[in-house]
């Protein structure tokens, strides 16, 4: 009898112009947390999508519970006891928590000659499932009323509901605070103690070493090796992931902040539950980090500055001129750019090409006679972005949704740089991105600051916040609780301010 609940042997998968998986193997023991690591584009998510039936593998074999299986689709995978909590969630926001959990497999009862949904049973079972993942919510609550982190917990409850023996978690903590991560780890430990195996994909080294039993590393679509977590260190994982030494996590900051270019005074949201009376300054060539816990209203504040949200009071002064920004178009015209937090939902146009995604914010610059798009100039712009940012893609015509998260993020940054903005607002710019791609994006950010661009960077990762920022502004429950210079900012000081309501 096999020691493994799951064996994937010599799995291969190709897409047009790309060999995503090249004879990759993965063995999972029962009742363990098995981390799957690698840079963006290493093939981790593709391998899991082959297991879960989203993709059909081109070659290789899968054994589950000692039996050779051919998983044709996601319904087949769920029926066998394999569930997946995907990195890019696709919740049905206008339906209830219960309906999201049981979508496609609603419990039914007889109503005369026909079957109807058994709502009483569905709500009761949902309530029990939510308690299992420490969520005390009404099962009838619409999903749109939940935070991103709570939506993640609903996805985990959904996986638990199918009595899964293997649960795949793809970047499950990318939207969670440190406290919420601990809550997730409690759920994982409970599942592990019940004999459930977890395949855990993450780029966060500290998490991997804390929660996993074994680690498998992939590189460029190939299998590198598997090791007990106890034998690994952060430096060793990075070396095996990228195939080289990575001595510094952050590039040196050579920017010299200058005069104040942006001044926000007494900014207050139209929503009483959002930010209130916020004031701060941004200097030329500065990287201003913004820290805080979920609910601090950091994203909402930046969206208001960009014209996405409305305010009832306060001013934004740019180069001594008070701006009237009522919509994003006004901000773009004044040289302000916003890279949004949720890349999939509000960043990329998934079914469009890389060329379309780069050019969409600056098409007016590439028109002949005011209405004819000059494709030659646009292609030159896109190719220049691909070269400067080392974007890995077969072609400029490739759909952006087929790229890794890190490469998608570089494309969006390129989109805004095509407008030559003076101020870039970056909301969680490295969320769900591997350590190698993170360094590349950090280098882009520091180079921009050195050129005199002003950067506002929201980050929930403390090392990133401290390692990249000239100053750190901390928010709690919609108010600024403190601004720290990089020379005095520490994790303890930031956390103290993040939990201090003024």
N, C-alpha and C positions, 0 to 999 in steps of 0.2 A: 504494500500500500504506500502511496506517495506521501511525503512529508508536507506537501503543498496543497492548498485548496485551489490555487490557480497557477497554471503554467502556460506561458505564452512562448512559443518556440519559433525563432527565425521569421518574425513577422516583417513583411515588406509592404510598402505602400508608396505609390508615385502619383504625382499630379503633373499637369503639363509643364515641362521645363524644370521640374523639381523632384528629386527622389527623397521623400520625407522620412521613410524608414528603410533601413538596409539590414535585414536579418537580425532584428532586435529580439532579445529574449528577456523574460521577466518571470520570476518565481515568487509567489506570495504564500507565507505560512499562515495557518489559521490563528485568529485572535491576536494579530500583531498590527502595528502601524508601520507601513513600508513607505518610506519617502522616495519620490521619483524626482530627480533634479537634473538640471542642465540649463544652458543658456536658452533665451528665446530662439525658436527655430530648431532646437535640438530634436524635436519630435515627440515630446512628452504627451502633449494634448492629443496629437494625432494617434499615438499608440493607444491611449485611453478611449478615443472615439472609435477605433477599430474594435476594442473590447466591448464597448457599449452598443455597438451596432449602428452608430451614426455613419461610419465609413465601412465599406467592404474592403477587407485586406486583399492585397494582390497575391500574397504567398505566406506560408507559415501555418502553424497549428495552434489551437487553443484547447487546453484541458481544464475542466472545471469539476471539482470533486472526483478527480481521477478518470473522468469520462471525456472523450474527445467531443467537442461541441462546435457547431457552426452557427454563430450568432448572426442572424440575418438583419435584425432591426432592434430598436430600443425596447419595443414591447417584448420581444424574445428575451432580451437581456434581463429585464425586470422580472419576467416569469421564472427565470432561472435563479434569481436572487442576487443580481448585480445591479447596483444603483449608482447614479452619478450626480454629484452636485457640481455643476459647471461654473467656470470662472465668469463667463458672461451670462448672467441670469436673464431669462425672458419671462418674467412674471405676467400674469393677467391682472393688471392693476385694478380694473373695475369690478373684479369678482372677489368673493370672500376668501378668507384663509382656507376654509374647508374645501371650497370648490377648487382652489389652486392645488391643494394636496391630493385630491381624488380625481382631478381632471383626467378623463379618458378611462376611468375605471370606477365610476360611481356605484355605491351600493344600491341595490334595487329591491323592490318588493312588488308583489302582485296587486294589481288594482283591476279586479275583474279579469278580463282576458288579456290585459296588457301589463307590462312592467313599467313602473315609474321609479324615480329616484327616492330612496329612503332617506329623507333629510334628517330625521331624528337620529338614526343610526350614524349618519355621516358626521353630524355635529358632535355626537357623544364620542365617537372614535377620534375625531380631531382634537377634542379637548384633552383626551388621555394622551395623545401623541405630543401635544404642546407641553404638557406637564413633564413629559419624558425629556424634553430639551429645555426645560426651565423657562417656558414662556407662558405667562398667565394672561393670555389674550382671549377675547371672545371669538370663537370660531367663525362667527358671522361678520366679523370686522372686515372691511374691504382692505385688500393688500396695499392700496395706495396710501392708507393711513399709517403704514409702518415705515420705519427707517430702513436704509439699505442693509444694516447689520441684522435687523430683525427679519427681513426678507430672507437673508441667508439662513437663519435658524429655521424658517418655514421650509426651505429647501431640504435641510437636514431631516426635519420631521417627515417630509415626503419620502425620503430615502428609507427612514426607519419603518415607515408604514407598509412597505412591501416585504418586510421581514428579510431584508437583504443580508447575505453572508459576506459580500464584498461591497464596500462603499468607496467610490472614487471621489476624492475631494480636490478639485482643481482651484488652487489659490483661494482657499476658503476664508482667509483672514485679510484679504487685500482691502476690505472696506471696514475692518473692525479696529476698535481701540484696544489698548493693552488689557483693560479689564474685561472687554468682550472676548478677547482671545482666550483668557483664562476660563471663561464660561464655556467656550467651544472645547477647550481641552478637557474640561470635566465631562462633557458629552462624549468625546472620543474615548476617554478612559473607561466610561461606563459601557460603551459599545464593545470595546476591546475585552473587558472582563466578561462580557456575554458571548464571547467567541466570534465576534464580527471582525473581519479584516478590513483595515483602512489603507487605501492607496492615497498618499498625501503628496500633492504637488505644491511646492512653495519655493520662493526665492529667498525666504527669510531664514538665514543660517541658524540664528539663535533658536527659532521655533523648531527647526528640524532636529537639532541636537537635543532638544528638551523632550519632544513628544514621540520621536520615532524609535523603532527597534532596529530596523535595517535601512540602508540607503542604497538605491541604485542610481548611477549617474550615466547620462547620455550626452553625446556630443555629435552635432551635425548628422542626426538621424541614425547614429550607430550606438551600440552598447559599449560602455567603458568598463563597468564593473559594479559589483555589489559588495558592501561591507557592513559589519555591525556598527551601529551609531557610536558605540562606546570607543571604537578605534579611530574615530574621525575628529578633526578640528575644523574650524572655519577656514583657515588657510589651506588645509589639505583638500577640503571640498572645492574651494575656488580653483585651486591648481588643477584638479582633475576635471572640473567643469570646462574651464577655458583652455586647458592644455598648456598653460604657461603660468608663471608667477605673477600675481597681481599685488604689488607691494603696498599701494595706497588705495584706499577706498574712494578718496576724493582728490580731484586735481588741485594744485596750488591756486589760491586766489590771488591774482595779480592786479585786480581792479582797484581803483582808488575812488571811492565815493566822493562826489563833488557837491555842487549847490543843490538846494531843494527844487525839484521839478514838479512834484505833485503834492498837494496839501488837501487832505480830507478833514472837514470840520463839522462836528456835531451831526454826523450822518445817522438818521433814524429811519427804520423801515416802516412801510405802511402797515405791515403786519405787527400786531402787539406782541407776538411771540418770537419775533426775530431780533435783529441787532438794534441797539439803542445808543444814541449820543456818542458815536465812535469818531475819534479824531486821531490822525497820524500823518506823518510826512514821509515822502519817498525821495531819495537823492539820486542825482545823475550817476550812473555807473554803479548802483548799489544793488545787492541781493538782500531783500527784506523778507525774512522767513516769517510765516504766520503759523503759530502752533495753537493747540487746543484739543479738547476731546470732542466726540460726536455730540452735536447739539450746540456747539460753541457759536454757530452761525458764521463761520469763516467764508464758506462758499457763497452763502446768501449775500454777504457784504460785498464780495468781489463781483458777483453778478449784478448787484445794484450799481456799482461804479461803471460797469460795462453796459448798463441800460437794459438788462434782462428783467430786473425787478424795480419796483417803484418805491420811492421814499416820500416821507411827509415833511422832512426838514433836513437841513444841512447843505453844505456846499462842497464842490470839488473844484479846486483851483489848479490849473495847469499852466506853468510858466507865467504866473501872475494874472492869468485870465480865468474868470469863473466860467466853467463849462456848463452847458445845458444839454445833458445827455438823456434823451428820452427813449432811445432804442439803440441796439448794437451798432447800427449803421453810423450813428453819430460818433460813437467811440472809435470805430475803425477810421473814420475820416480824421480824427484828432490824433491818430498814431497810437491807439491803445489796442492791444490784442489779448484775447482770453483763450487759453487752452483749458477745456472743461475737465471736470473730475471724472465723468463717466464716458470714457473713450468710445465705447460701443454705441451708447444711446444718443449722445449729443456731440460726438467728435467726428467720426468718420461717416462717409456715405458708402456703406458696405458693398453695394453691388456696382459702384462706379470704379473706374480705374484710378491708379495712382496719379496719373496726369490730371484727371478731373478733380481729385481731392486736393492736390496742391494748388491748382489754378483757381478754384471756386471763389476765393476771397479777393482775388485781384484781376478778374477777367477784364475789367474796364481798362487796365493798362495795356492789354494786348489786342485791342480792337483797331482795325484799319477803317478809316472813314466813319468811325463812331459806331459801327454795327457789325463789321465782318471780323470774326476771330482769326488772328494770325497764328495758325497752328505751329509754324516754324519757330516763332519767338517763344510760344508757350512750351514747346518741346525742349527748347534750349534751357528754359528756366527749370523744368522738371529734371532734366538730366544733370544740371548743375547741383540741384538739391540732393539727388541720389549720390553724386560723387562726394560732395562736401560732408554729408551725414552718413556715408557708408551704409546706405539702405540696401538690404539684400532682397533683390527681386529679379525674376527672369526678364521683365519688360516693364516699360512705363504704362503699358496697356493692361497689366495684370490687375484684377480686382483687389482692392485693398483688404477686403475681408479674408483673403487667403494668406496674408502676411502675418508674421508673429506680432505679438503685442508691442515689443520694442520697436520694430520697424514701422508699425502703424503710428506709434507716437512720434517718431522722427518725421514721418510724412506730414503730420498735423503741425508740428513745429515749422517745417518747411513752408507750409501754407501761409502761416502768419509772417514768416520772415520775408516772403515775397512782397509783402506790403511795406517792408522796412519800417516797422513800428518803433517808437521811442520807449514805450512801456509794454512789457509782457507780463501778463498775469498767468501763472502756471499753477493749476489746481491739481495737486497730487501727480506731478509729471512723471514719476517712475513707478506708479502703482502697477503691480503685476508684471514687472520687468526684471529680467535676470541681472546679476551683478556686473557682467561684462557690458551689456547694453546700458545699464545705469551709468557706468563710468563715462560712456560715450556721450550720454545726454548731459551729465554733469559738466563735461568738457565744453559742450555747446553753450551751456548756461554761463559758465565762467568766461568764456571767450566773448560772449555778447556783452557781459558786464564790463569787460576790459575795453570793449569798443565804445563804451559810454551808454549802452542801453540800460534802462532801469528795470529790475526784475522783482516781481512780487511772487513768492513761492509758498503755497500752502502745502504742508506736509504733516502726515500723522506718524512718520518714522523719525524717532528722536535722533538717531545718529545722522540722518540726512539733514535734519533741521539745524543741528549744531555744526555739522561739517561744512555746510554750504552757505550759511547766512552771515552777512556782515552785522545785522541786527535781527533780533527775534521779537516779534510782537505776539503776545499771548492773549487769547480770548477765552471767556467763560460765559456761557448763557447770554450771548449777544453783546457783551461789554468787553472793552480792552482792560485787562487787569495788570498789564505791565509791558514795558519794552526794554529788552536787555541787549547790551552790546555783546558782540561775539567773545570779547575778552572776559566777560563775567557770566555768560550764559552756561548753565550746567543742566543736566537732566533733572536734578532735584529742584532747582529754581523754576524751571519751566513747568514741571508737574505741580508745584505748589501754586503757581499762578493760574494754571489750567483748572484747578479745583477751587478757586477763590472767587466767589461771586461778589461783585462790588455794587 
